[in-house]
């Protein structure tokens, strides 16, 4: 499923038809966005039950791994980015391209993720917002953000930003490798099992 750029917090699907009340190719009870400016969400955001997976997709190295797990469990995936990304065309994958600008993609995800959902992101403030909303948040190496760890992560981020503003060179994250990919697959599988319990 392909979405056109978001305007006003909703995604407009490229295959929508103006004036159509329901997308007949969609599962019963799921409604598609039809008219820009109506404030209606795409059918998947509005009607798909948790658990859902939201990918903070810009520079995310584990999108294919997310698709594998989501397909196995029958979950809907939202691929959210500031620009076009080549994405699998499956009915359970929705690409959302938001307007360019700082935190626009983060805002889109944070405003929708909730209990039973899973967010894949490296962004610490976004992870904090999602945790507060009751969602799970995973890094691409499989490490989960938790209520116990997010405070220190935010503090470390602030320290790093302060040092960089003073011209101090700081080390970046270690290179992403096969072990990280394997660890992510295992962590996402565990997260889905937990999310299904929460969503009951």
N, C-alpha and C positions, 0 to 999 in steps of 0.2 A: 504494500500500500504506500503510495507516494503522496506527500503533503506539500503544498505550495507554502511560500513564506507566511509566517504568522503575522497577523495584524490584530491589535487589540486583544491579544491573549487567546486567539483561536487559530486553528490550522484549517486551511481551505484545501480540500482534496482536489487533485487534478482531474479526477473523473466524475466530479459532482456535476449535476445538471441544475441550472437555475429553475427554481419552482418545484423541484422534486421533493416530496415530503419524506420519502424513505428510500434508501439505497437497497434495491431488491436483491442485489448480490450479496448483501451483508446478512449475517445470521439474524433470525427473527428477534425483534425487540431492540436492535441496535440501529440508531438513526445517524445519518451522515449530515455533515454541515452542508447547507445549500446556498444560503444567501450571505455574502460578506456583510459584516456590520450588524448581524442579528444577535451576536453574543453567544450563539450556540457553539458548543464544542464539536469536534469531530466525533463520530459515533463511538469510537474506541475509548476516548477519554471519558465521555459522559456515561457510557453504559457497561464497559468491560469491568468485570468484577476482579478484585484483588485475589491472588497476588499478580502484580504487574511489575515489569522491569523497565526502569528509566536509565538510559545511557547518556551520560554527559560526553557526547561523542567526539568533540574536537580533540584530536590527538589520542583518542582511546585505542590502546593496542589489543584489546580483547573483545572486540565486537563479534568476531566469528565464534568465540567461545560462548558468549552470551546466547547467540542464536542456537547453538547446539543444545545447550541446557534448556532454553525456553521451548524449543521444538519438542524435546523429550517430555516435558511436563505440560505442554499445551498452554503456555503463557503468552500474553501479549507484550510486545516490546516497543518502546518509544525511543527512537534514535534522534536525539535533540542536538542541534549544532547551529553555529552562526553562519555556516556556508554549506553548499551542496557537498554531500558525501555519497560515494557509490555504495548503495545499500541493496541488500537482497530484496527482491520483489515477491514477498509472501503476504498473504492476507493478515497474518498475525504480527507483522512488522510495520510500524508506522514511522515514517521519517518526518520530523518537524524541523523546518529551517526558520529560525527566528531572525528578527532584524539584527543588524550588526550593532554592537555596543557592549560595554562592560556589563556583565552579570545578567544579560537578557535571557540567555539559555538557562542560567542558574535559577532565575526567577520563575521561568516557565515550569521547571521541574519541581522546585520547592513549593509552588502554589498548588500542585496536583498530587504529589506523593503523600501517602498516608499509611496508616496501619495495614500491614500485610504486603506492602510494596517494597521493592528493592531498588536502590539507586547505585549505579556504578560510576564512581567519580574519583578524581584525585584532588578535587577542590575541597579544602577543609571547611571554609564557611558554609558551602552548600551542604556538606555532610552534616554539619551541626544543625542546620535548619531542617533537614530531613529527619534526623534523629528526634528533634523536638516534635515533629509531626507524627512520630510513631513508626516511621519507615526504617528499614535497615540500610546501611551504606557500606559499600565495599570498595577498596582500592583495587587497581588492576593487578596487583601482585597477590590478591586474595586476603590481605589484612583487613579486618573489619574495623570501621570506626565504631566506638562504643561510648556509652554515657561516661564510663570511667576514663577513657583515653582522649576524648575530644577536647577537654579543657587544656591538657598539656600540649596537644597538637596545635590548638589555636595560639597558645602562648609562644610556642616555638616558631610559628609562622610570623608572629608580630616581631619577635627578636630578629629573625632573619631579614625581614623587611627593613627594620631599623638599621641593621648593620650594612645592608646594601645601600641605603640612603646616605650612609656616611662614607661610602666608597670602599667598604670592606668586602673582599671577595669571599663568597660562601660556596660550599660544595653543593652540587645538585644531587638528585636522586641517583642511586646506582643503576647501571645499565639493566634494561629489561631483558630477561632470558627465558629459556625453556622451563626452568624450574618455577619461575614466577607464573608462567602460563598454566602449568600443571596445578600449582597451588591455588590459582584463581578458580579453575574448574571445580576443584574439590570444595572450596569455600562457597562458591555460588550454589552448588548442589545442597550444601548444608543450609544455606540461607533460604533456599526455596522450600525445603522441608519445614523449617521454622515458620516461614511466611504462610504456608498452607494451614498450619495450626492456628496462627493468629487470625487468619481470614475466615475460619469456620464460624 
